[in-house]
Amino acid sequence: MNSKPCNIVFYFSDQQRWDTLGCYGQKLPVTPVLDNLAQVGTKFEHAFTCQPVCGPARACLQSGMYATQTGCYRNDIDQPLHIKPLASYFADAGYQTAYVGKWHLASNAQKGLQYATSAVPPQRRGGYRDYWMAADVLEFTSHGYNGYVFDGQGTKHEFIGYRADCINNYAIDFLHQRDAERPFFLFISQIEPHHQNDRNRFEGPDGSKRRFAEYEVPGDLKGMQGDWRENYPDYLGQCASLDQNVGRLVDTLQDMGEWENTIFVYTSDHGSHFCTRNSEYKRSCHDSCTHIPLIICGPGFEGGHTREEMVSLLDLPVTLLDCAGIAKPDCFAGNSLRRLVRGEAKAWPDSVFMQISESQIGRAVRTQTWKYAVRAEANGWEESSADVYYEDFLYDLVNDPYERNNLVADVNYAEVRQQMAALLIPESPPPKSIHRIAGQSIPNQKKNSCAQQKQTIMPRGSAQVACCSVSIALQYHKCLTGSIKIRRGFRQSLRREPRLCFWCWRGKA
């Protein structure tokens, strides 16, 4: 019996809706490889991002913490050097660490750190030591076809061909040159099916518009404005390309005799609503950009099972470490899906929490039946948190799965609003200290760290408070990511004792 620790392959797409996969309901043959993997592995039906923005979502994965904890609450903020990154835990355990594709965690214009079109220095590569073939902002160094990345020595490597294919080739190159006697942690960060920013369109492989012209319009897009009509076939073409490349990677691992000893994870940073919820593709609380695919294969995840629990992107760093036999760091916010699948997890959270930046300073909590969101009247590019939040959305997901009817102002749902707010204050021990790189100290907390703020959530607009005579205040415990006070309209006053906020509580199980 092979006693070598399991290899870990993390395959990360960018801006991919969950329903682009056949195993989640897509009727066209877009993802046959991933559908087959779902049949032999484990599919998570209710997986959600913790931050529907590229850089912050990546920071969460590489740190195991929420974006407000690391300070990477928006794009163009570098991952702090003092926080021990995910790859360093693997390296310390004897793993080879490799990263391929889009990084998005090194540049920071305010600090004069500009790596959009230049090599990322070693100290800013998140602990990936053995193989590096990446660009900090891949959409700046490439298009759908052709581009360049940088290797571990900072040398520029130009590629010719469809971008997803070329990025996948680098991952396969690592597999061929690695030390076969050591386990490996390989992180593949594709940019597909993200839109190409400078061209303002989606760039699928040639022929995508024809190949996927007969698509079925997703329910949340039907009758809505936006640009899905002209872009959705190419978007599906990009997803199909990723699927083909997953197949090539799996074939390589099988040929090497490593597949049976490899944990394979496929997911995305967020989805896309195609400008139907705001003026671009993400940065909202709606399922179209927060619901993500998640398939895990390999030892411990066999059997073709579907899990119905609420799962956060932040559960994945803990899961990866657990699969490698590495103990969960005290500062990591998520819970191990391996333990969940094995029936070893304690009471699993019945909701997921999301932070939303750039377009707003927003917070949202989702259960299987309800979505509740708040936002601040502040600049989401300049601040990560605010003193005052306003109730923004309430959706009945059973009767309104496509989130068309906002109930936040409906007086008949005051009790539901109260119940959803209560999800943010379960009892829990206080969070533990952040694991950090030896010799590196944590800088002084700034306002955007959300560490010492008292915040208030209030009804938005007079129509939402018409039924209210007296506000209630829910006082939240000061914790690492911020204390929150909720002020909302009801007919009586109530003051509750301090409790730990939801996003710190998630890490208790």
C-alpha positions in Angstrom: 0.0 0.0 0.0 1.3 3.5 -0.9 2.1 5.4 2.2 3.1 8.6 0.4 0.9 11.6 1.3 -1.8 12.5 -1.2 -0.9 15.0 -3.9 -3.2 18.0 -4.1 -4.3 19.6 -7.4 -6.5 22.7 -7.1 -8.0 23.8 -10.5 -9.4 27.3 -10.2 -11.5 29.0 -12.9 -12.4 32.7 -12.9 -15.9 34.0 -13.0 -17.6 30.7 -13.7 -21.2 30.1 -12.9 -22.1 26.8 -11.3 -24.8 26.1 -13.9 -22.3 26.0 -16.8 -21.6 22.4 -15.7 -23.8 19.5 -16.8 -23.9 18.0 -13.3 -25.5 21.3 -12.2 -28.1 21.4 -14.9 -26.4 22.6 -18.1 -28.1 20.8 -21.0 -25.4 21.4 -23.7 -22.3 19.2 -23.7 -20.0 21.8 -22.1 -18.3 19.9 -19.4 -18.3 16.1 -20.0 -15.0 15.6 -18.1 -16.1 17.4 -15.0 -19.5 15.7 -15.1 -17.7 12.3 -15.1 -15.5 13.5 -12.2 -18.7 14.4 -10.3 -20.0 10.9 -10.9 -17.0 9.3 -9.2 -16.1 12.0 -6.7 -18.2 14.4 -4.6 -20.2 17.3 -5.9 -21.2 20.2 -3.5 -24.6 21.5 -4.5 -24.5 24.7 -2.5 -21.0 26.1 -2.7 -20.6 29.9 -2.5 -17.8 32.4 -2.7 -16.9 34.5 0.3 -16.0 37.5 -1.9 -17.3 38.0 -5.5 -14.2 39.9 -6.6 -11.1 38.3 -8.2 -8.3 39.5 -5.9 -10.1 39.3 -2.6 -11.3 35.8 -3.4 -7.8 34.7 -4.1 -6.5 36.3 -1.0 -9.0 34.4 1.0 -7.9 31.1 -0.5 -4.2 31.8 0.0 -4.6 33.0 3.6 -7.6 31.0 4.9 -9.1 34.2 6.2 -11.7 36.7 5.2 -10.7 39.6 3.0 -11.2 42.1 5.9 -8.8 40.1 8.0 -5.9 40.3 5.6 -6.7 43.8 4.3 -7.1 42.5 0.7 -10.7 43.6 0.4 -10.4 44.8 -3.2 -8.3 44.3 -6.3 -4.8 46.0 -6.4 -4.0 45.2 -2.8 -1.0 43.0 -2.2 -1.2 40.0 0.1 0.5 40.9 3.4 3.9 39.4 3.8 3.6 38.9 7.5 0.7 36.4 7.2 1.8 32.8 6.6 0.3 31.7 3.2 -1.3 28.4 2.4 1.6 27.1 0.3 4.0 27.6 3.2 2.1 25.1 5.3 2.5 22.6 2.5 6.2 23.4 2.0 6.8 22.9 5.7 5.2 19.5 5.5 7.6 18.4 2.7 5.4 19.2 -0.3 6.6 20.6 -3.6 4.6 23.7 -4.3 3.7 24.9 -7.7 1.6 27.8 -9.1 0.5 28.4 -12.6 -1.7 31.2 -14.2 -3.3 34.3 -12.7 -1.9 35.5 -9.3 -3.5 38.9 -8.7 -2.0 39.4 -5.2 1.3 41.3 -5.7 0.5 44.7 -7.1 -0.6 47.7 -5.1 -0.5 51.1 -6.8 -0.7 53.0 -3.5 2.5 51.3 -2.4 4.2 51.6 -5.8 4.1 47.9 -6.3 3.4 47.4 -10.1 3.7 43.8 -11.4 0.8 43.9 -13.9 3.2 43.3 -16.8 6.4 42.4 -15.0 7.6 39.4 -13.0 6.3 39.0 -9.4 9.3 38.9 -7.0 9.8 35.6 -5.0 8.7 37.1 -1.7 5.3 38.0 -3.2 4.5 34.6 -4.6 2.6 33.4 -1.6 5.0 30.7 -0.5 5.1 28.8 -3.8 8.7 27.7 -4.0 9.3 24.9 -6.5 7.6 25.9 -9.7 6.2 29.3 -10.8 4.7 30.2 -14.2 2.3 33.1 -13.7 1.4 36.7 -14.2 0.0 38.9 -11.5 -2.7 40.3 -13.8 -3.0 37.7 -16.6 -5.6 39.7 -18.5 -2.9 42.4 -18.9 -0.3 40.0 -20.4 -2.6 38.0 -22.6 -5.8 37.7 -24.6 -8.0 34.7 -25.4 -5.2 33.8 -27.8 -1.5 34.4 -27.1 0.3 36.2 -24.3 3.1 35.7 -21.8 3.8 34.7 -18.2 7.0 34.7 -16.0 8.9 31.8 -14.5 10.5 31.4 -11.1 13.6 33.2 -12.3 11.6 36.2 -13.6 12.1 35.2 -17.2 9.3 36.1 -19.6 7.7 33.2 -21.5 5.5 34.0 -24.5 2.9 31.5 -25.5 1.0 31.0 -28.8 -2.4 29.5 -28.9 -5.6 29.5 -26.8 -4.7 30.9 -23.4 -6.4 28.2 -21.3 -4.6 25.5 -23.3 -1.2 27.2 -22.7 -1.7 27.7 -19.0 -2.7 24.1 -18.7 0.5 23.1 -20.6 2.6 24.8 -17.9 0.8 22.7 -15.2 1.6 19.5 -17.2 5.2 20.7 -17.6 5.5 20.8 -13.8 4.2 17.3 -13.5 6.9 16.1 -15.8 9.8 17.8 -14.1 8.8 17.4 -10.4 10.5 15.2 -7.9 8.5 12.0 -8.2 9.6 10.9 -4.6 7.8 13.8 -3.0 4.1 14.8 -2.8 3.1 18.0 -4.5 0.6 20.8 -4.2 -0.2 22.3 -7.6 -2.5 25.4 -7.9 -3.7 26.1 -11.4 -5.4 29.5 -11.7 -7.0 29.9 -15.1 -8.5 33.3 -16.1 -11.3 31.7 -18.3 -14.2 32.3 -18.5 -13.5 35.8 -17.3 -14.3 38.6 -19.8 -11.3 40.2 -21.5 -11.2 43.6 -19.9 -9.5 45.7 -22.6 -11.8 44.3 -25.3 -15.0 44.3 -23.1 -16.1 40.8 -24.3 -15.7 37.1 -23.7 -13.2 35.3 -25.8 -14.1 31.7 -26.3 -12.1 29.4 -28.7 -12.8 30.0 -32.4 -16.2 28.6 -33.3 -17.8 28.9 -29.8 -20.6 31.1 -31.0 -21.7 28.5 -33.5 -21.0 25.5 -31.3 -23.1 26.8 -28.3 -25.7 28.9 -30.2 -28.6 26.7 -29.0 -28.2 27.4 -25.3 -31.0 27.5 -22.8 -31.1 30.9 -21.1 -30.5 30.6 -17.4 -33.6 31.6 -15.4 -31.9 34.5 -13.7 -31.1 36.1 -17.1 -34.4 35.5 -18.9 -36.1 38.9 -19.7 -33.2 40.8 -18.1 -31.0 43.4 -19.8 -27.3 43.0 -19.8 -24.9 41.6 -22.4 -25.5 37.8 -22.1 -27.2 37.6 -25.5 -24.0 38.4 -27.3 -21.6 36.8 -24.9 -23.1 33.7 -23.5 -22.0 31.3 -26.3 -18.4 32.4 -26.0 -18.7 32.1 -22.2 -19.8 28.5 -22.6 -16.9 28.0 -25.1 -14.5 29.1 -22.5 -16.0 26.7 -19.9 -15.7 23.9 -22.5 -12.1 24.7 -23.0 -11.4 24.4 -19.3 -13.2 21.1 -19.2 -11.0 19.7 -22.0 -7.9 20.9 -20.2 -9.0 19.2 -17.0 -9.2 16.1 -19.1 -5.7 16.5 -20.4 -4.4 17.0 -16.9 -6.2 14.0 -15.5 -4.9 11.8 -18.3 -1.4 13.0 -17.5 -1.8 12.0 -13.8 -3.2 8.7 -14.8 -0.4 8.0 -17.2 2.1 8.8 -14.4 0.3 6.5 -12.0 -0.5 9.5 -9.7 -4.2 9.9 -10.2 -5.3 7.4 -7.5 -3.2 9.2 -4.9 -4.3 12.7 -5.9 -7.0 14.9 -4.4 -8.4 17.0 -7.3 -10.5 20.1 -6.5 -12.3 22.1 -9.2 -14.1 25.4 -8.3 -14.2 29.1 -9.2 -13.7 32.5 -7.5 -17.2 33.7 -8.3 -19.8 33.6 -11.1 -21.2 36.1 -13.6 -24.6 37.9 -13.9 -23.7 39.5 -17.2 -24.5 43.1 -16.2 -28.0 42.2 -15.1 -27.5 43.2 -11.4 -25.1 46.1 -11.8 -23.1 47.7 -14.6 -20.6 44.7 -14.9 -20.4 41.0 -14.1 -19.9 40.4 -10.4 -19.7 42.5 -7.2 -23.2 41.7 -5.9 -24.8 39.3 -3.5 -26.9 37.5 -6.1 -26.5 33.8 -6.7 -25.6 34.4 -10.3 -22.2 35.7 -9.2 -21.8 34.1 -5.8 -22.9 30.4 -6.4 -19.9 28.5 -7.7 -19.2 24.9 -8.9 -17.3 22.6 -6.5 -16.2 19.1 -7.3 -13.6 17.1 -5.3 -12.2 13.8 -6.3 -9.7 11.4 -4.8 -9.1 9.5 -1.6 -11.9 10.3 0.9 -14.2 11.8 -1.8 -15.1 8.8 -3.9 -18.5 7.4 -4.6 -20.3 10.0 -6.8 -22.0 11.7 -3.8 -23.8 15.0 -3.8 -23.6 17.1 -0.6 -26.4 19.5 0.2 -24.7 21.5 3.0 -23.9 25.2 2.7 -20.3 25.4 1.8 -18.0 28.5 1.6 -14.9 29.0 -0.6 -13.2 29.6 2.7 -13.7 26.0 3.7 -11.3 24.9 0.9 -7.9 26.0 2.5 -8.8 24.0 5.6 -9.9 21.1 3.5 -6.7 21.1 1.4 -4.5 21.1 4.6 -6.6 18.3 6.1 -6.2 16.2 3.0 -2.4 16.5 3.4 -2.6 15.6 7.1 -1.8 19.2 8.2 -3.6 20.6 11.2 -5.9 23.5 10.8 -4.2 26.8 11.8 -6.0 28.7 14.5 -6.5 31.7 12.3 -8.2 29.8 9.4 -11.9 30.6 9.2 -13.3 27.6 7.3 -14.1 24.0 8.1 -12.8 20.8 6.5 -15.0 19.3 3.8 -13.1 16.1 4.2 -14.3 15.8 7.8 -17.8 16.6 6.6 -17.8 13.9 4.0 -16.4 11.4 6.5 -19.1 12.3 9.0 -16.5 13.7 11.5 -17.5 17.4 11.4 -19.3 18.9 14.3 -22.6 20.8 13.7 -22.1 22.2 10.3 -23.1 25.8 9.7 -26.5 26.1 7.9 -25.5 29.4 6.2 -22.6 31.1 4.4 -21.4 34.6 4.8 -20.1 36.9 2.1 -18.3 40.2 2.0 -18.7 42.4 -1.2 -16.4 45.2 -2.2 -15.6 47.8 -4.9 -19.1 48.3 -6.1 -20.2 48.7 -2.5 -19.3 47.8 1.1 -21.7 44.9 1.5 -22.3 41.9 3.6 -24.7 39.0 2.9 -25.8 35.8 4.5 -27.4 32.9 2.6 -29.3 29.9 3.8 -30.9 27.2 1.6 -34.1 29.2 1.8 -33.2 32.9 2.3 -30.8 35.6 1.2 -30.2 38.7 3.3 -27.8 41.5 2.3 -26.8 44.9 3.6 -24.6 47.7 2.2 -23.1 50.9 3.3 -23.4 54.3 1.7 -19.6 54.5 1.3 -17.0 54.0 -1.4 -16.2 50.3 -1.7 -12.9 51.0 -3.4 -11.6 53.1 -0.5 -12.9 51.4 2.6 -13.5 47.8 3.5 -16.1 48.5 6.2 -18.4 51.3 7.4 -20.0 52.6 10.6 -23.5 52.3 9.1 -25.0 49.6 6.9 -28.5 49.6 5.4 -30.7 46.6 4.7 -30.5 46.1 1.0 -32.0 42.7 -0.1 -34.1 39.9 1.2 -35.0 37.0 -1.1 -37.3 34.0 -0.6 -35.2 31.5 -2.5 -37.8 28.7 -2.3 -40.5 30.8 -4.2 -38.1 33.1 -5.9 -34.9 31.2 -6.8 -33.9 33.7 -9.5 -34.0 36.6 -7.0 -36.4 38.8 -8.8 -38.6 40.0 -5.9 -36.8 42.0 -3.1 -38.7 41.6 0.1 -36.6 43.8 2.3 -39.2 46.6 2.5 -42.1 44.2 3.0 -43.5 44.6 6.6 -44.7 40.9 6.5 -41.1 39.7 6.5 -39.8 41.7 9.6 -39.5 38.4 11.5 -37.5 36.8 8.7 -35.1 39.8 8.6 -34.6 39.5 12.4 -33.9 35.7 12.0 -31.4 36.3 9.2 -29.6 39.0 11.3 -29.4 36.6 14.2 -27.3 34.3 12.1 -24.5 36.8 12.4 -24.3 36.5 16.2 -24.1 32.8 17.3 -22.1 32.2 20.5 -18.5 31.2 20.1 -15.1 31.5 21.8 -13.1 34.5 20.5 -10.9 34.1 17.5 -7.2 33.1 17.9 -4.2 34.9 16.7 -3.0 35.0 13.1 -0.2 32.7 12.1 2.6 34.7 10.6 6.0 34.4 9.0 8.8 34.3 11.6 10.4 37.7 12.1 7.5 39.5 10.5 5.3 41.7 12.7 1.7 42.7 12.1 1.4 46.4 11.1 -0.9 48.7 13.0 -4.5 48.2 12.1 -6.0 50.7 9.7 -9.6 51.7 9.3 -10.0 49.4 6.3 -9.1 46.4 8.3 -12.5 46.5 9.9 -10.9 45.5 13.2 -12.1 48.2 15.6 -15.3 49.5 14.1 -18.7 49.7 15.6 -21.1 49.4 12.8 -24.9 49.8 12.5 -27.3 48.3 10.0 -30.5 50.3 9.4 -33.5 50.1 7.1 -32.9 51.9 3.8 -35.5 54.5 3.0 -38.7 55.7 4.7 -40.8 53.0 3.0 -38.9 50.4 4.9 -39.5 51.9 8.3 -43.1 53.0 7.9 -44.3 50.1 10.2 -41.7 50.8 12.9 -42.1 53.0 15.9 -38.9 52.0 17.8 -35.6 50.6 16.6 -33.8 47.6 18.1 -30.1 47.4 18.5 -28.1 44.2 18.4 -24.7 44.7 19.8 -22.0 42.6 18.3 -18.8 41.5 20.0 -15.6 43.1 18.8 -13.6 40.6 16.9 -10.8 40.4 14.3 -13.0 41.3 11.4 -15.2 44.0 13.0 -18.0 44.5 15.4 -21.5 45.1 14.1 -24.4 46.8 15.6 -27.7 46.3 13.9 -30.4 48.9 14.1 -33.6 48.0 12.5 -37.2 48.8 12.8 -39.5 46.8 15.1 -42.2 47.6 17.6 -40.1 47.1 20.7 -36.6 47.7 21.9 -34.2 45.0 22.6 -30.5 44.9 23.6 -28.6 41.7 23.4 -25.3 40.8 25.0 -22.2 40.7 22.8 -21.7 37.7 20.6 -19.1 36.7 18.1 -19.8 37.6 14.5 -20.6 34.9 12.0 -17.4 35.0 9.9 -15.3 34.4 12.9 -17.7 31.8 14.3 -17.4 29.7 11.1 -13.9 28.6 12.1 -15.0 26.9 15.3 -16.0 23.5 13.8 
